[in-house]
Amino acid sequence: MKNRIVLLLLLLFTLITAFVSGKQYALIVILLIADIKLFLVAFQFMELKKAHLFWRITLSLLIILVTMSLYILKN
């Protein structure tokens, strides 16, 4: 059941991304949605929720770092 909910959320976020793609604020929204989708996939389908705390924190920090870097490079 959880997998279905996550899949529906992924589809919903994909639709939102397509909807805001032409807007002025699209970059930050798309980056945030991509982060959320990455967390959903990593924790639900890649079993990261059962991994050691070190790996969960490392992935979270890496995602934040990459997102901030992309945003800074774009502006």
MODELLER restraints for C-alpha pairs under 7 A, 6 or more apart:
rsr = mdl.restraints
at = mdl.atoms
rsr.add(forms.Gaussian(group=physical.xy_distance, feature=features.Distance(at['CA:6:A'], at['CA:40:A']), mean=6.80, stdev=0.5))
rsr.add(forms.Gaussian(group=physical.xy_distance, feature=features.Distance(at['CA:10:A'], at['CA:37:A']), mean=6.20, stdev=0.5))
rsr.add(forms.Gaussian(group=physical.xy_distance, feature=features.Distance(at['CA:13:A'], at['CA:33:A']), mean=6.42, stdev=0.5))
rsr.add(forms.Gaussian(group=physical.xy_distance, feature=features.Distance(at['CA:17:A'], at['CA:30:A']), mean=5.76, stdev=0.5))
rsr.add(forms.Gaussian(group=physical.xy_distance, feature=features.Distance(at['CA:20:A'], at['CA:26:A']), mean=5.53, stdev=0.5))
rsr.add(forms.Gaussian(group=physical.xy_distance, feature=features.Distance(at['CA:31:A'], at['CA:67:A']), mean=6.50, stdev=0.5))
rsr.add(forms.Gaussian(group=physical.xy_distance, feature=features.Distance(at['CA:35:A'], at['CA:63:A']), mean=6.81, stdev=0.5))
rsr.add(forms.Gaussian(group=physical.xy_distance, feature=features.Distance(at['CA:42:A'], at['CA:48:A']), mean=5.75, stdev=0.5))
rsr.add(forms.Gaussian(group=physical.xy_distance, feature=features.Distance(at['CA:43:A'], at['CA:49:A']), mean=5.02, stdev=0.5))
rsr.add(forms.Gaussian(group=physical.xy_distance, feature=features.Distance(at['CA:48:A'], at['CA:56:A']), mean=6.68, stdev=0.5))
